Amino acid sequence: MKMPSYRGTNDRPPWSPEAFTDLEDGVRQSIRRIEVNPFAPHTGSVTSSLRT
Protein backbone atom coordinates (compact mmCIF):
# COMPACT_ATOMS: atom_id res chain seq x y z
CA MET A 1 0.00 0.00 0.00
CA LYS A 2 1.44 3.34 -1.03
CA MET A 3 1.10 6.01 1.63
CA PRO A 4 1.43 9.62 0.54
CA SER A 5 4.54 11.19 2.03
CA TYR A 6 3.69 14.53 0.48
CA ARG A 7 0.88 15.41 2.84
CA GLY A 8 0.79 19.15 3.38
CA THR A 9 3.17 19.94 0.53
CA ASN A 10 1.05 19.00 -2.50
CA ASP A 11 4.25 17.69 -4.10
CA ARG A 12 4.84 14.00 -4.77
CA PRO A 13 8.36 12.58 -4.41
CA PRO A 14 10.10 11.47 -7.62
CA TRP A 15 10.38 7.90 -6.26
CA SER A 16 7.79 5.25 -5.50
CA PRO A 17 7.91 3.14 -2.34
CA GLU A 18 7.68 -0.51 -3.33
CA ALA A 19 6.80 -3.81 -1.75
CA PHE A 20 8.13 -7.18 -2.82
CA THR A 21 6.71 -10.68 -2.77
CA ASP A 22 10.00 -12.58 -3.19
CA LEU A 23 12.71 -11.72 -0.66
CA GLU A 24 15.65 -12.89 -2.76
CA ASP A 25 14.47 -10.99 -5.85
CA GLY A 26 13.94 -7.90 -3.71
CA VAL A 27 17.49 -8.10 -2.36
CA ARG A 28 18.91 -8.65 -5.86
CA GLN A 29 16.99 -5.63 -7.16
CA SER A 30 18.17 -3.46 -4.25
CA ILE A 31 21.81 -4.49 -4.79
CA ARG A 32 21.52 -3.73 -8.51
CA ARG A 33 20.11 -0.28 -7.74
CA ILE A 34 23.09 0.44 -5.49
CA GLU A 35 25.55 -0.83 -8.09
CA VAL A 36 24.20 1.46 -10.82
CA ASN A 37 23.65 4.49 -8.57
CA PRO A 38 26.01 7.27 -9.70
CA PHE A 39 25.92 8.79 -6.20
CA ALA A 40 27.18 5.64 -4.44
CA PRO A 41 30.98 6.10 -4.46
CA HIS A 42 32.07 2.49 -3.79
CA THR A 43 29.97 -0.22 -5.42
CA GLY A 44 32.61 -2.81 -6.32
CA SER A 45 31.67 -5.29 -3.58
CA VAL A 46 28.02 -4.80 -2.69
CA THR A 47 26.89 -7.93 -0.84
CA SER A 48 23.97 -9.23 1.16
CA SER A 49 23.86 -11.19 4.38
CA LEU A 50 20.64 -12.89 3.32
CA ARG A 51 20.63 -16.44 4.62
CA THR A 52 18.20 -19.10 3.45
N, CA, C and O atoms as a Tripos MOL2 file, in Angstrom:
@<TRIPOS>MOLECULE
protein
  208   207    52     0     0
PROTEIN
NO_CHARGES

@<TRIPOS>ATOM
      1 N           0.8390   -1.1750    0.0000 N.3       1 MET1
      2 CA          0.0000    0.0000    0.0000 C.3       1 MET1
      3 C           0.8830    1.2360    0.0000 C.2       1 MET1
      4 O           1.7650    1.3770    0.8470 O.2       1 MET1
      5 N           0.6470    2.1240   -0.9430 N.am      2 LYS2
      6 CA          1.4380    3.3430   -1.0350 C.3       2 LYS2
      7 C           0.7970    4.4260   -0.1730 C.2       2 LYS2
      8 O          -0.3700    4.7760   -0.3520 O.2       2 LYS2
      9 N           1.5780    4.9410    0.7560 N.am      3 MET3
     10 CA          1.0990    6.0060    1.6280 C.3       3 MET3
     11 C           1.6960    7.3250    1.1430 C.2       3 MET3
     12 O           2.8990    7.4040    0.8940 O.2       3 MET3
     13 N           0.8800    8.3440    1.0080 N.am      4 PRO4
     14 CA          1.4270    9.6230    0.5400 C.3       4 PRO4
     15 C           2.3670   10.2360    1.5660 C.2       4 PRO4
     16 O           1.9960   10.4270    2.7240 O.2       4 PRO4
     17 N           3.5770   10.5400    1.1400 N.am      5 SER5
     18 CA          4.5380   11.1920    2.0290 C.3       5 SER5
     19 C           4.6000   12.6810    1.7170 C.2       5 SER5
     20 O           5.4700   13.3920    2.2200 O.2       5 SER5
     21 N           3.6980   13.1380    0.9040 N.am      6 TYR6
     22 CA          3.6860   14.5260    0.4760 C.3       6 TYR6
     23 C           2.5630   15.3080    1.1320 C.2       6 TYR6
     24 O           2.2400   16.4150    0.7000 O.2       6 TYR6
     25 N           1.9720   14.7480    2.1620 N.am      7 ARG7
     26 CA          0.8770   15.4110    2.8400 C.3       7 ARG7
     27 C           1.2920   16.7980    3.3060 C.2       7 ARG7
     28 O           2.3150   16.9590    3.9710 O.2       7 ARG7
     29 N           0.5090   17.7740    2.9590 N.am      8 GLY8
     30 CA          0.7900   19.1470    3.3800 C.3       8 GLY8
     31 C           1.6710   19.9200    2.4190 C.2       8 GLY8
     32 O           1.7880   21.1390    2.5410 O.2       8 GLY8
     33 N           2.2950   19.2400    1.4650 N.am      9 THR9
     34 CA          3.1750   19.9420    0.5290 C.3       9 THR9
     35 C           2.6060   19.9830   -0.8810 C.2       9 THR9
     36 O           3.0390   20.7890   -1.7040 O.2       9 THR9
     37 N           1.6340   19.1130   -1.1630 N.am     10 ASN10
     38 CA          1.0550   19.0050   -2.5030 C.3      10 ASN10
     39 C           2.1000   18.6810   -3.5610 C.2      10 ASN10
     40 O           1.9220   19.0170   -4.7320 O.2      10 ASN10
     41 N           3.1820   18.0370   -3.1630 N.am     11 ASP11
     42 CA          4.2480   17.6940   -4.0950 C.3      11 ASP11
     43 C           4.6390   16.2370   -3.8700 C.2      11 ASP11
     44 O           5.0670   15.8700   -2.7750 O.2      11 ASP11
     45 N           4.4960   15.4120   -4.8930 N.am     12 ARG12
     46 CA          4.8450   14.0020   -4.7740 C.3      12 ARG12
     47 C           6.3470   13.8170   -4.9550 C.2      12 ARG12
     48 O           6.9730   14.5320   -5.7370 O.2      12 ARG12
     49 N           6.9270   12.8540   -4.2280 N.am     13 PRO13
     50 CA          8.3560   12.5790   -4.4090 C.3      13 PRO13
     51 C           8.5990   11.9380   -5.7740 C.2      13 PRO13
     52 O           7.6830   11.3410   -6.3410 O.2      13 PRO13
     53 N           9.8130   12.0500   -6.3120 N.am     14 PRO14
     54 CA         10.1050   11.4710   -7.6220 C.3      14 PRO14
     55 C          10.2750    9.9540   -7.5890 C.2      14 PRO14
     56 O          10.4630    9.3390   -8.6380 O.2      14 PRO14
     57 N          10.2120    9.3310   -6.3950 N.am     15 TRP15
     58 CA         10.3790    7.8970   -6.2560 C.3      15 TRP15
     59 C           9.0850    7.2740   -5.7590 C.2      15 TRP15
     60 O           8.2070    7.9610   -5.2380 O.2      15 TRP15
     61 N           8.9830    5.9680   -5.9260 N.am     16 SER16
     62 CA          7.7930    5.2460   -5.5020 C.3      16 SER16
     63 C           8.1850    4.1860   -4.4830 C.2      16 SER16
     64 O           9.0170    3.3310   -4.7870 O.2      16 SER16
     65 N           7.6130    4.2140   -3.2890 N.am     17 PRO17
     66 CA          7.9070    3.1380   -2.3370 C.3      17 PRO17
     67 C           7.3420    1.8280   -2.8850 C.2      17 PRO17
     68 O           6.2400    1.8040   -3.4340 O.2      17 PRO17
     69 N           8.0870    0.7590   -2.7390 N.am     18 GLU18
     70 CA          7.6780   -0.5070   -3.3300 C.3      18 GLU18
     71 C           7.6400   -1.6100   -2.2840 C.2      18 GLU18
     72 O           8.3260   -1.5490   -1.2630 O.2      18 GLU18
     73 N           6.8380   -2.6000   -2.5570 N.am     19 ALA19
     74 CA          6.8010   -3.8110   -1.7450 C.3      19 ALA19
     75 C           7.2610   -4.9590   -2.6340 C.2      19 ALA19
     76 O           7.2080   -4.8550   -3.8600 O.2      19 ALA19
     77 N           7.7050   -6.0400   -2.0330 N.am     20 PHE20
     78 CA          8.1280   -7.1810   -2.8200 C.3      20 PHE20
     79 C           7.4660   -8.4460   -2.2920 C.2      20 PHE20
     80 O           7.1060   -8.5300   -1.1180 O.2      20 PHE20
     81 N           7.3120   -9.4180   -3.1670 N.am     21 THR21
     82 CA          6.7130  -10.6840   -2.7690 C.3      21 THR21
     83 C           7.7710  -11.7650   -2.6250 C.2      21 THR21
     84 O           7.5450  -12.7520   -1.9250 O.2      21 THR21
     85 N           8.9140  -11.6050   -3.2690 N.am     22 ASP22
     86 CA          9.9970  -12.5790   -3.1930 C.3      22 ASP22
     87 C          11.2130  -11.9000   -2.5750 C.2      22 ASP22
     88 O          11.7790  -10.9810   -3.1660 O.2      22 ASP22
     89 N          11.6140  -12.3460   -1.3950 N.am     23 LEU23
     90 CA         12.7080  -11.7160   -0.6640 C.3      23 LEU23
     91 C          14.0040  -11.6870   -1.4600 C.2      23 LEU23
     92 O          14.6520  -10.6450   -1.5530 O.2      23 LEU23
     93 N          14.3860  -12.8170   -2.0310 N.am     24 GLU24
     94 CA         15.6540  -12.8870   -2.7620 C.3      24 GLU24
     95 C          15.6550  -11.9660   -3.9700 C.2      24 GLU24
     96 O          16.6570  -11.3020   -4.2340 O.2      24 GLU24
     97 N          14.5550  -11.9120   -4.7070 N.am     25 ASP25
     98 CA         14.4690  -10.9890   -5.8510 C.3      25 ASP25
     99 C          14.5250   -9.5430   -5.3770 C.2      25 ASP25
    100 O          15.1330   -8.6970   -6.0340 O.2      25 ASP25
    101 N          13.9010   -9.2550   -4.2530 N.am     26 GLY26
    102 CA         13.9360   -7.9030   -3.7060 C.3      26 GLY26
    103 C          15.3490   -7.4820   -3.3310 C.2      26 GLY26
    104 O          15.7540   -6.3480   -3.5850 O.2      26 GLY26
    105 N          16.0950   -8.3920   -2.7300 N.am     27 VAL27
    106 CA         17.4850   -8.1020   -2.3610 C.3      27 VAL27
    107 C          18.3310   -7.9090   -3.6120 C.2      27 VAL27
    108 O          19.1330   -6.9780   -3.6850 O.2      27 VAL27
    109 N          18.1530   -8.7960   -4.6080 N.am     28 ARG28
    110 CA         18.9120   -8.6450   -5.8600 C.3      28 ARG28
    111 C          18.6330   -7.3020   -6.5180 C.2      28 ARG28
    112 O          19.5510   -6.6370   -6.9980 O.2      28 ARG28
    113 N          17.3680   -6.9040   -6.5380 N.am     29 GLN29
    114 CA         16.9940   -5.6270   -7.1560 C.3      29 GLN29
    115 C          17.6110   -4.4550   -6.3820 C.2      29 GLN29
    116 O          18.0980   -3.4980   -6.9850 O.2      29 GLN29
    117 N          17.5900   -4.5310   -5.0630 N.am     30 SER30
    118 CA         18.1750   -3.4580   -4.2500 C.3      30 SER30
    119 C          19.6760   -3.3570   -4.4730 C.2      30 SER30
    120 O          20.2140   -2.2560   -4.5860 O.2      30 SER30
    121 N          20.3570   -4.5000   -4.5380 N.am     31 ILE31
    122 CA         21.8060   -4.4900   -4.7920 C.3      31 ILE31
    123 C          22.0890   -3.8890   -6.1620 C.2      31 ILE31
    124 O          23.0110   -3.0870   -6.3080 O.2      31 ILE31
    125 N          21.3160   -4.2630   -7.1500 N.am     32 ARG32
    126 CA         21.5210   -3.7300   -8.5060 C.3      32 ARG32
    127 C          21.3290   -2.2150   -8.5200 C.2      32 ARG32
    128 O          22.0840   -1.5000   -9.1800 O.2      32 ARG32
    129 N          20.3350   -1.7300   -7.8050 N.am     33 ARG33
    130 CA         20.1140   -0.2800   -7.7430 C.3      33 ARG33
    131 C          21.3070    0.4390   -7.1290 C.2      33 ARG33
    132 O          21.6810    1.5230   -7.5750 O.2      33 ARG33
    133 N          21.9030   -0.1650   -6.1090 N.am     34 ILE34
    134 CA         23.0890    0.4380   -5.4890 C.3      34 ILE34
    135 C          24.2510    0.4200   -6.4700 C.2      34 ILE34
    136 O          24.9760    1.4060   -6.6010 O.2      34 ILE34
    137 N          24.4270   -0.7020   -7.1580 N.am     35 GLU35
    138 CA         25.5530   -0.8280   -8.0890 C.3      35 GLU35
    139 C          25.4940    0.1770   -9.2250 C.2      35 GLU35
    140 O          26.5410    0.6330   -9.6850 O.2      35 GLU35
    141 N          24.3150    0.5380   -9.6920 N.am     36 VAL36
    142 CA         24.2040    1.4610  -10.8200 C.3      36 VAL36
    143 C          23.9740    2.9010  -10.3860 C.2      36 VAL36
    144 O          23.8760    3.7920  -11.2290 O.2      36 VAL36
    145 N          23.8890    3.1400   -9.0810 N.am     37 ASN37
    146 CA         23.6490    4.4900   -8.5740 C.3      37 ASN37
    147 C          24.9050    5.3450   -8.7350 C.2      37 ASN37
    148 O          25.9470    5.0120   -8.1700 O.2      37 ASN37
    149 N          24.8250    6.4410   -9.4940 N.am     38 PRO38
    150 CA         26.0090    7.2730   -9.7000 C.3      38 PRO38
    151 C          26.4340    8.0280   -8.4380 C.2      38 PRO38
    152 O          27.5360    8.5760   -8.3970 O.2      38 PRO38
    153 N          25.5960    8.0650   -7.4240 N.am     39 PHE39
    154 CA         25.9170    8.7910   -6.1960 C.3      39 PHE39
    155 C          26.5140    7.8840   -5.1230 C.2      39 PHE39
    156 O          26.9450    8.3720   -4.0790 O.2      39 PHE39
    157 N          26.5470    6.5750   -5.3600 N.am     40 ALA40
    158 CA         27.1840    5.6390   -4.4360 C.3      40 ALA40
    159 C          28.6450    5.5190   -4.8480 C.2      40 ALA40
    160 O          28.9350    4.9670   -5.9090 O.2      40 ALA40
    161 N          29.5780    6.0250   -4.0320 N.am     41 PRO41
    162 CA         30.9780    6.1000   -4.4560 C.3      41 PRO41
    163 C          31.6970    4.7570   -4.5740 C.2      41 PRO41
    164 O          32.5920    4.6300   -5.4100 O.2      41 PRO41
    165 N          31.3490    3.7670   -3.7850 N.am     42 HIS42
    166 CA         32.0680    2.4940   -3.7930 C.3      42 HIS42
    167 C          31.0620    1.3590   -3.9620 C.2      42 HIS42
    168 O          30.3910    0.9760   -3.0030 O.2      42 HIS42
    169 N          30.9570    0.8260   -5.1610 N.am     43 THR43
    170 CA         29.9720   -0.2250   -5.4200 C.3      43 THR43
    171 C          30.6170   -1.5070   -5.9270 C.2      43 THR43
    172 O          29.9220   -2.3750   -6.4550 O.2      43 THR43
    173 N          31.9170   -1.6420   -5.7780 N.am     44 GLY44
    174 CA         32.6070   -2.8140   -6.3160 C.3      44 GLY44
    175 C          32.2930   -4.1030   -5.5960 C.2      44 GLY44
    176 O          32.3920   -5.1730   -6.1960 O.2      44 GLY44
    177 N          31.9190   -4.0430   -4.3290 N.am     45 SER45
    178 CA         31.6690   -5.2940   -3.5770 C.3      45 SER45
    179 C          30.3930   -5.1550   -2.7460 C.2      45 SER45
    180 O          30.4310   -5.3130   -1.5260 O.2      45 SER45
    181 N          29.2930   -4.8700   -3.3800 N.am     46 VAL46
    182 CA         28.0220   -4.7960   -2.6890 C.3      46 VAL46
    183 C          27.5590   -6.2280   -2.4520 C.2      46 VAL46
    184 O          27.4310   -7.0070   -3.3960 O.2      46 VAL46
    185 N          27.3070   -6.5740   -1.1860 N.am     47 THR47
    186 CA         26.8920   -7.9340   -0.8350 C.3      47 THR47
    187 C          25.6710   -7.9060    0.0490 C.2      47 THR47
    188 O          25.2310   -6.8470    0.4950 O.2      47 THR47
    189 N          25.1330   -9.0710    0.2960 N.am     48 SER48
    190 CA         23.9710   -9.2320    1.1590 C.3      48 SER48
    191 C          24.2740  -10.2880    2.1990 C.2      48 SER48
    192 O          25.0350  -11.2190    1.9360 O.2      48 SER48
    193 N          23.6950  -10.1570    3.3620 N.am     49 SER49
    194 CA         23.8630  -11.1930    4.3830 C.3      49 SER49
    195 C          22.6050  -12.0440    4.4770 C.2      49 SER49
    196 O          22.3220  -12.6460    5.5130 O.2      49 SER49
    197 N          21.8530  -12.0840    3.3740 N.am     50 LEU50
    198 CA         20.6370  -12.8900    3.3160 C.3      50 LEU50
    199 C          20.9970  -14.3620    3.4570 C.2      50 LEU50
    200 O          21.8290  -14.8830    2.7130 O.2      50 LEU50
    201 N          20.3810  -15.0090    4.3920 N.am     51 ARG51
    202 CA         20.6290  -16.4390    4.6220 C.3      51 ARG51
    203 C          19.3230  -17.1890    4.4150 C.2      51 ARG51
    204 O          18.2740  -16.7750    4.9090 O.2      51 ARG51
    205 N          19.3930  -18.2940    3.6830 N.am     52 THR52
    206 CA         18.2020  -19.0980    3.4480 C.3      52 THR52
    207 C          18.3300  -20.4510    4.0810 C.2      52 THR52
    208 O          17.4130  -21.2670    3.9840 O.2      52 THR52
@<TRIPOS>BOND
     1     1     2 1
     2     2     3 1
     3     3     4 2
     4     3     5 am
     5     5     6 1
     6     6     7 1
     7     7     8 2
     8     7     9 am
     9     9    10 1
    10    10    11 1
    11    11    12 2
    12    11    13 am
    13    13    14 1
    14    14    15 1
    15    15    16 2
    16    15    17 am
    17    17    18 1
    18    18    19 1
    19    19    20 2
    20    19    21 am
    21    21    22 1
    22    22    23 1
    23    23    24 2
    24    23    25 am
    25    25    26 1
    26    26    27 1
    27    27    28 2
    28    27    29 am
    29    29    30 1
    30    30    31 1
    31    31    32 2
    32    31    33 am
    33    33    34 1
    34    34    35 1
    35    35    36 2
    36    35    37 am
    37    37    38 1
    38    38    39 1
    39    39    40 2
    40    39    41 am
    41    41    42 1
    42    42    43 1
    43    43    44 2
    44    43    45 am
    45    45    46 1
    46    46    47 1
    47    47    48 2
    48    47    49 am
    49    49    50 1
    50    50    51 1
    51    51    52 2
    52    51    53 am
    53    53    54 1
    54    54    55 1
    55    55    56 2
    56    55    57 am
    57    57    58 1
    58    58    59 1
    59    59    60 2
    60    59    61 am
    61    61    62 1
    62    62    63 1
    63    63    64 2
    64    63    65 am
    65    65    66 1
    66    66    67 1
    67    67    68 2
    68    67    69 am
    69    69    70 1
    70    70    71 1
    71    71    72 2
    72    71    73 am
    73    73    74 1
    74    74    75 1
    75    75    76 2
    76    75    77 am
    77    77    78 1
    78    78    79 1
    79    79    80 2
    80    79    81 am
    81    81    82 1
    82    82    83 1
    83    83    84 2
    84    83    85 am
    85    85    86 1
    86    86    87 1
    87    87    88 2
    88    87    89 am
    89    89    90 1
    90    90    91 1
    91    91    92 2
    92    91    93 am
    93    93    94 1
    94    94    95 1
    95    95    96 2
    96    95    97 am
    97    97    98 1
    98    98    99 1
    99    99   100 2
   100    99   101 am
   101   101   102 1
   102   102   103 1
   103   103   104 2
   104   103   105 am
   105   105   106 1
   106   106   107 1
   107   107   108 2
   108   107   109 am
   109   109   110 1
   110   110   111 1
   111   111   112 2
   112   111   113 am
   113   113   114 1
   114   114   115 1
   115   115   116 2
   116   115   117 am
   117   117   118 1
   118   118   119 1
   119   119   120 2
   120   119   121 am
   121   121   122 1
   122   122   123 1
   123   123   124 2
   124   123   125 am
   125   125   126 1
   126   126   127 1
   127   127   128 2
   128   127   129 am
   129   129   130 1
   130   130   131 1
   131   131   132 2
   132   131   133 am
   133   133   134 1
   134   134   135 1
   135   135   136 2
   136   135   137 am
   137   137   138 1
   138   138   139 1
   139   139   140 2
   140   139   141 am
   141   141   142 1
   142   142   143 1
   143   143   144 2
   144   143   145 am
   145   145   146 1
   146   146   147 1
   147   147   148 2
   148   147   149 am
   149   149   150 1
   150   150   151 1
   151   151   152 2
   152   151   153 am
   153   153   154 1
   154   154   155 1
   155   155   156 2
   156   155   157 am
   157   157   158 1
   158   158   159 1
   159   159   160 2
   160   159   161 am
   161   161   162 1
   162   162   163 1
   163   163   164 2
   164   163   165 am
   165   165   166 1
   166   166   167 1
   167   167   168 2
   168   167   169 am
   169   169   170 1
   170   170   171 1
   171   171   172 2
   172   171   173 am
   173   173   174 1
   174   174   175 1
   175   175   176 2
   176   175   177 am
   177   177   178 1
   178   178   179 1
   179   179   180 2
   180   179   181 am
   181   181   182 1
   182   182   183 1
   183   183   184 2
   184   183   185 am
   185   185   186 1
   186   186   187 1
   187   187   188 2
   188   187   189 am
   189   189   190 1
   190   190   191 1
   191   191   192 2
   192   191   193 am
   193   193   194 1
   194   194   195 1
   195   195   196 2
   196   195   197 am
   197   197   198 1
   198   198   199 1
   199   199   200 2
   200   199   201 am
   201   201   202 1
   202   202   203 1
   203   203   204 2
   204   203   205 am
   205   205   206 1
   206   206   207 1
   207   207   208 2
@<TRIPOS>SUBSTRUCTURE
     1 MET1         2 RESIDUE 1 A MET
     2 LYS2         6 RESIDUE 1 A LYS
     3 MET3        10 RESIDUE 1 A MET
     4 PRO4        14 RESIDUE 1 A PRO
     5 SER5        18 RESIDUE 1 A SER
     6 TYR6        22 RESIDUE 1 A TYR
     7 ARG7        26 RESIDUE 1 A ARG
     8 GLY8        30 RESIDUE 1 A GLY
     9 THR9        34 RESIDUE 1 A THR
    10 ASN10       38 RESIDUE 1 A ASN
    11 ASP11       42 RESIDUE 1 A ASP
    12 ARG12       46 RESIDUE 1 A ARG
    13 PRO13       50 RESIDUE 1 A PRO
    14 PRO14       54 RESIDUE 1 A PRO
    15 TRP15       58 RESIDUE 1 A TRP
    16 SER16       62 RESIDUE 1 A SER
    17 PRO17       66 RESIDUE 1 A PRO
    18 GLU18       70 RESIDUE 1 A GLU
    19 ALA19       74 RESIDUE 1 A ALA
    20 PHE20       78 RESIDUE 1 A PHE
    21 THR21       82 RESIDUE 1 A THR
    22 ASP22       86 RESIDUE 1 A ASP
    23 LEU23       90 RESIDUE 1 A LEU
    24 GLU24       94 RESIDUE 1 A GLU
    25 ASP25       98 RESIDUE 1 A ASP
    26 GLY26      102 RESIDUE 1 A GLY
    27 VAL27      106 RESIDUE 1 A VAL
    28 ARG28      110 RESIDUE 1 A ARG
    29 GLN29      114 RESIDUE 1 A GLN
    30 SER30      118 RESIDUE 1 A SER
    31 ILE31      122 RESIDUE 1 A ILE
    32 ARG32      126 RESIDUE 1 A ARG
    33 ARG33      130 RESIDUE 1 A ARG
    34 ILE34      134 RESIDUE 1 A ILE
    35 GLU35      138 RESIDUE 1 A GLU
    36 VAL36      142 RESIDUE 1 A VAL
    37 ASN37      146 RESIDUE 1 A ASN
    38 PRO38      150 RESIDUE 1 A PRO
    39 PHE39      154 RESIDUE 1 A PHE
    40 ALA40      158 RESIDUE 1 A ALA
    41 PRO41      162 RESIDUE 1 A PRO
    42 HIS42      166 RESIDUE 1 A HIS
    43 THR43      170 RESIDUE 1 A THR
    44 GLY44      174 RESIDUE 1 A GLY
    45 SER45      178 RESIDUE 1 A SER
    46 VAL46      182 RESIDUE 1 A VAL
    47 THR47      186 RESIDUE 1 A THR
    48 SER48      190 RESIDUE 1 A SER
    49 SER49      194 RESIDUE 1 A SER
    50 LEU50      198 RESIDUE 1 A LEU
    51 ARG51      202 RESIDUE 1 A ARG
    52 THR52      206 RESIDUE 1 A THR
